[in-house]
């Protein structure tokens, strides 16, 4: 599997990272939705952390747009 690691701009890289985190968030949610107990808690805590990281990236993107 090859991962994209070369970007023309910081904005392009942050947008890509935000998209990857969105996909990870959906995956964590779907996983949590199918489990119970501690496994469910772990999946949803992962979703929370992913969403937090995505919020930081999206806020950074907003700062770039304001320039």
C-alpha positions, 0 to 999 in steps of 0.5 A: 500500500502506498500513502501519499506524502508529497504535497504542493502546499501546506493547505493541500497537506492539511486538507488531505490529513483532514480527509483521512481523519474523517475516514478514520472517524467514520470507521471508528464510529461504525466499529463502535456501533457494532460492539458492546461494553469495553470494545464499544467504549474503546472505539468511541474514545478513538473516534473522539480523539480522531475528531479532536485532531481533525478539529485542530487541522480544520482550525489551522486550515481556517487560519490559512484561509484568513491570510 
